[in-house]
Amino acid sequence: MKLTRRIRNYIKKSIKPILVQKNITESRDKVKLQNNFRSFLLILAVLTMLVIMNVFMVYNQIDIGSIIGRNLIILCLFSIYGYYIFLFYKEIPFNQKLFLVLITSSLWTASIFIGESAFFYMPILVGVMLISINIDQQLAIITHILGIALIGIILTLPMIFYLFYLPVGVFSALVIVEAKERKKIIYVAGLTSLFGVLFYILIVFMLGVELSVIEPLLIFANIVLTIIIVIGSMPLWEAIFQFVTPSKLLELISEDHKLLQRLMEEAPGTFHHSKMVSNLAQRAAKAVGCDVMMTRIGALYHDVGKLKEPEYFIENQNGGPNPHDQIAAESSAQIIIEHVAFGVKLAKEHKLPKGIIELISEHHGTSLVGYFYHKANQYDDGIIYGEAAFRYPGPKPSTKEAAIIMLADCVEAYVRSLDEEDRHLERIKEIIKEISNQKFMEAQLDASPLKMKELPLIAEAFIQVYNGMYHERVKYPTNR
């Protein structure tokens, strides 16, 4: 019990900056090299597509002047598109960028070689739907518009092509995300197909072209087939590109998941701590505009590694004996530190998405297990211990989501350690500020894209959550 009290006192009082490790520069150089290689792969894919387009134009005996003009227009469009992604989507993972390039390149190239006559019969909307589901609706729409423009430039297509595919593609990008539930797939397929058919009929009437009975039927069948291909291929994209699909997220967030069930039964204190961290992190993720669902789920699973030895974590002791009293401080620190590696192991065994596994591995960064470090140097026979054995191995948070979970985890643990009389909103505000400053000074947030100006937004989001819990209540008179 004395040690438990000391832990609480340490958490409350000892917030000190730490030295930045020597290998940070090496790590950053490695990341830079990796990013350069990835950029090279993306550029290579785009250039390959341009070469194929030019081969097509030469093969079809298009004159050199026209080819040069079209190439310049294509390069301008790609430059605008690349700058757009740099401005608004530079933080999306490499696997999503690679998926974006491969899907669009394949469809555009195939469309060019199939030719004008088959445009209303091939599943050209596959790309916009897949990008909308797996990455982002707005990016899907922009990419679709660029794709239609490129195909039109190469083939000089009639106006009906643009009038049909531009609005139908935008509509499909907006509604396809509703197909994440199986019961809605038929509804989405029917709605999109009907929209496509009706829009095609309106275009035909507007242009004064003769309407064929067979074309609306083929368009209807084409769109239904496209949606079937998209939904049916989702497990494939999930496996190849490590996407976290909507259905997978719904599965992970359910408390019926095996890992959450184990946490609830074997480490109930950790389970409730994780739920609170999830609430804090979710609100903060919304405040800074990052992936709310991924943050929420990552926070739920961040401490599953405590299942290895739950009794060594204070939230599971319920005022009972503390096993740390019986072992050396260095051993205690190793037990605490190992919960991260064991959490990663459990996550892999249960086939959690790569993104969630990374959040688990990064949520402590390279922080010092400060209480046991100081205990070792104060109580263990005068031996002076270095920090290495008392520091988490990392890596540091590399995403906004991981950084938010780190902050939420520290705040929740600190607030939970407070005595009842100290657990009020003003004290909690001070704690949030102290922890944010501490993690910044320790350089734990350096590897993440989190900006300094976003820290107050995160702090305010945390305060809103606690405000709902610790706001001043009206005192009602007792009945006598």
N, C-alpha and C positions, 0 to 999 in steps of 0.2 A: 504493500500500500504506500510505503514511503517513496518508492521509486515512481509509482504512478503519479504521486503529487509532484515529484521533481520534474517528470515529463511535462506536466501541465505548466509548471512555473517556467520551464525552459521555453516552451512554445510561446508563452506570453511575453517573455522578456528578451530573449536572445535573437535578434535579427541583425546579422552582420554581413557586410559584403564579403565576397570571396575572390580569390585570385583567378583570373581566366587561365584555362589550361593551355599548355604550349602547343598542343596539336590542333588548335582551332584553325590556324592558317593553313595547315596541311589539309584539313578536312574541307575547308572552303575551296582550295585549289582543286581537290578531287571532284567536288560538286561542279565547279566551273568547267572542268574538262569533260565531265559527263554531260553537262548541258550543251556544250559545244558540239559534241558527237551527236546528240539527239537533234540539235538544230540542223546539222549536216544531213541526217537521215530525212528530215522533213523537206528540206530544200531539194534533195536528190529525187524524192518522190514527185515533187511539183515539176522539176525539170524533165523528168521522164515522161510525164503527161504532156508537157509542151512539145517534146520531140515527137511523140506519137501523133499529136494533132498536126504537126507540120508534115510528117510523113503522109498523113491522110490528104492534106491539101495538095501536096506535090503529086501524089498518086492520081488525084482527081483533076490534074492539069490546071490548077488555079494559077493565074499569072503571078510572077514574082512580086510586083508592086502591091498587089492585093494581099499576098502572104505577109509581106513586111508590115503593111498597115494593120492587118489583123493581129499580128504578134505584138505590135506596140500597144494596141487597145487592150489585149489580154494582159500584158505586163502592167499596164496602168490599173486595171481592175484588181489584179493580184496584189499590187502595192497598197491600194486603198483597203482591201480586205485584210492584208497582213497588219497594216497600221491600226485598223479597227480592233483586231484581236489583241494587239500589243496594248492598246489603251484600256480595253474592257475585259479581256480574258487572258492576260499574260500569266495569271496564277493558276490556270487550269492545269492538271497533271499532264505529263508527257503522253501517257497512254491514251488520254482523250484527244490530244492533238494528233497523234498518229492515226487513231481511229477516224478522225475528221478528214484527214488527208486521203487515207486509203479508200474510204467509202465514197467520197466525192470524186476522187480521181477515177475510180473504177466505173462509177455510173456515168460520168461525163464521157469518158473514153468509149464505153460500150454504146452510149447513145449516138455518138458521132458515127461509129461504124455500122450501126443498125440502119441509120438513115431516117429520112423524113416520113416515109410511108408507114413506119411501124410505131410512131410516137404515141398514138392513143392506145396501143395494145401492150406496151412494155411497162414493167413496174418502176417507172422513173421516180415515183414518190417515196421509194424505199429510203433513200438517203435523208430526206428532210424529216421523215418520221423517226428514223433511228437516232439522228442527232438530237431531235427534240426530247426523246425519252431518256437517252443516255447522258446528254450534256446540258443543253439549255434551249428553251423555246426560241428566244430572241436570236441566238446564234444560228439555230436551224433555219429561221426565216431569212436572215441575211445571206447565209450560205446557199440557200435555195435560189434566191434572186440572182446571185452571182452565177450559179450553175446554169440557170436558164439563159442568162445573157451570153455566157461563153458558148453554149451549144448553138444559140442563135447566130452568133458571130461566125462560127466555123461553117455552119450549114446555110446561112441566110434564109431562115425559115419564114413562112407566111405569118401574118398578124394573128391568126387564130391560135397558133401555138402559144404565144405570149399571153393572149387574153384568157386562155384556158388554164395553163399550168401555173401562172403566177398566183391567182387567187385561190385555186384549189390546193396548191402547195402550202400556202399560208394557213388556210383553214385546217388542213390535215395536221400541221405542226401544232396548232392550238388545241385540237380535240384528241389527238392520239394519246396524250398523257393520261386521259381518263380511262384508257384501256388497261391500266395497271391492275385492275380487278377483273377477274375472268368473266364475271357476270355482266360487265359493261362492254366486253369485246364486240358482241353482236350489235349492240346499240351504236357504238362508235363506227363500226364497219358500215352499217346501214345508213347512218347519218352522213358520213363522208361520201359514200357512193351516190346517195341521192343528191347531195349538194353538187357533186361533179357532173352528174347527168343533167340536172336542171340548168346549171351554169352553161354547159355545152349547148343545150337547146336554145338558151337565150342568146348566146354568141352567134349561133347559126342564123337565127331570125334577124339579129342586128345587122349581120353582114350580107343578108339576102342570099345565103347559100342554100342549096337544096339539102334537106334533111333526110339522111338515110336511117331506116329503122334499125339496122344492125349496129350502127356506131354507138348509140346510147347504151345498148345492151352490153357491148364490148367494154365500154368505159366503166359501167357498173361492175362487171365481172373483174376487170383489171384492178380497180380500187379495193374490192373485197379480197382479191388474191394478194395484193400488196400488203394489206394489213395482216393477213394470215402469215405471210412470209416474215414480216417484222416481229410479230408477237412470238411466232414459232422459233425464230432464230435468237431470241433474247438469251437463253441459257448459253448459247455458243459465244456471243459477245461477252457475256459475264465471265466465262471461263478464259477466253483469249486475252481480253483487255482488262480483266479484273474490275469490271464495272460493278457497282452496287445498285442493283435494279430496285424499283419501287417495291416489288413483291418480296425481295430479300430483306429490305428495310422493315417492312411490316412484320415479317417473321422474327427478326431480331429484337424488335421493340416489345414483343409480347412477353409477359412474365412467365409464360408456359415454356419458354426456351430452356433447354436442359441446364445450361450454365447459370442462368438467373435462378432457376429452381434450386440448384445446389447452393448458390450463394444465400438464398433465402433460408434454407434449412440448416446449413453448416456454419454460416457466418452472418447471422441476421443483422448484427451491428454494421458490418461492412455493406450489406445490402441497402440498409436505410441511408447510410452515408452516401452511397453511390447514387441513390435516387435524388438526394438533395443536391449533390454535385451536378447531376443531370439537369435539374430545374434551373440552377444558377447558370450553367453553361449554355443551355438552350436560350435563355433570355439574352445573354451576352452575345451569342452568335447572331441572333436576330438584330441586335443593336449595331453590329459592325458589318452586317451583310454577308456573312459567310454561310457555309452549309449547315443549316439548323438541325436537320435530321441526323446527319453524320455526327455532329457534335453531341447531340442528345444521346445517341446510341453509344458512341465512344465513351462518354462519361458513365453510362450504365455498366459497361464492361471493364472500365479502366483498372479496377482493383480485383479482378477475378483471381489473380495470382495469390491472394491472401488465403485462398482455399487450401493451400499446402499446409499451413500451420496457423489457422485463424485465431487460436488462443493467444498468440504472441502480439496481437494487435489490440490496442486499448479499447476500441469500440466494441469488441466482442467479449470483454472480460466481465462486464456487468458488476463491477465492484468486487469481484473475486480475487483470488491470489494471482499475482503477476509472475509468470514464469521467467521473466527477465531478471528477477531478483536472484535466481539460482545460477546464472551463467555470466561469463565475462562480457564486458561491453562490446568487445570486438565481435564476439559470436552473435550478440544481439543485433548489431549493425548488419551483419551478413544476412541474418534471417529477414530483416526488414528490406534490405536491398534486393534479395533474391525473389521477392514477390513479383517484381517486374518481369524478370526472365521466365518465371513459371507461368505468369499470366499470358505471355506471348506463346509459350508452349501449349497451354490449354486452348488458346484462341485458334492456333493452327490445327490442333486435333479436332476441334469442333467446326473447322472450315469457315471461320469468320472471315469476312472480306479483308483484303490486304490493307485497305485504308483504316479499318478498325484496329488491326494488329499494330499498325504504325502509331496510332494514338495511344495504345497501351504501352508500347515500348518507349514513348517519348514523354509520358506525362510527369516524370520526375526530372527529366533532363540529366544534368550532371550535379544535381544538388547534393549538399552535404547532409548526412544524417547527424545533425549537430548535437542533439542531446547525448547520444552515445559516444560521439567523438570527445566531447568535453568530460563526460563521465570516465572514459578510459584514461584520460590524462590526469584526472583528479584523484581517482580512487584505485587504480591498478598498480600498486607497488612502485609508484614513481616512474614507471616506464613512459617515455614520451613517444606517442604514436603520431605518425604522419596522417594526412587527410586521405590518402589514396584508398585505404581500406574502409573508409567511412563515407565514400562518395559513390553515388549512383553512376553506372558506366555510360549513361546516355543511350542514344543520341538526344540532343536538345530538341525541343519542339521545332518542327520544320514547316508547320502550317499554322494558320490562325486558329483552326479548330483545336490543335494540340496545345497551343499556348493558352487558350481560354480554359481548357480542361485543367491544365497545371494550376492556373490562378484560382479557379473554382475549388479545386481539391484542397489547396492550402487554406483558403478562406474558410471552407466548411469545417476542416479539421480544427482550425484555430477557434472558431466560434463554438464548436462542440465542446472544446476543452474549458471554456469559461465557466466560472461558477454562476449559479442562477441569477444572483443579484447584479452581476456584471454583463449579463446577456441582454443589453438594451441597444436601441438603434444608434445612438451616438457613439457608443464604444465600437459597435460593428463597423460604422463608417471609418473610424480610425484604423481598425484592423485591415480593412480592404485597401486603404491608402498605403499602410505600412508594407503589406505583402506585395502590392504592385511595385512599389519603389524597391523593395528587396530583390525581387526577381529581375528587375531592370538593372540594378547595380551589380548583380551576380552574372550578368550577361546571359541569363538563361533564355531570353527572348530574342537574342541576336540572329538566330538561324531562321526565325519565322518572319513572314511578311507583315507582321503586326506593326502598325505605326504608333508613334508616341501619342499622337492626337486621338488614337482609338482607346487608349487606356482609361481616360475619364468616362468614355461611353460604356466600357465594360464595368467599371466601378459603379456607375449609376444603375446599370442593369442588375447588378448584385444587390444593391441597396433596395431596389424595387421589390425584389423577391423577399428580402428580410423585412421590409416594411409591412408586407402582408402577414408576416408571422409575429412581429414584435411591436406592432403599432399600439398606441395607448388605448386601452379598453375602458369603456364607461363602467364605473362601479355601481352596481345595482344594490339597493338596500336589501338586507336580509329580512326574511319574514320571521316574525316572533310570535 
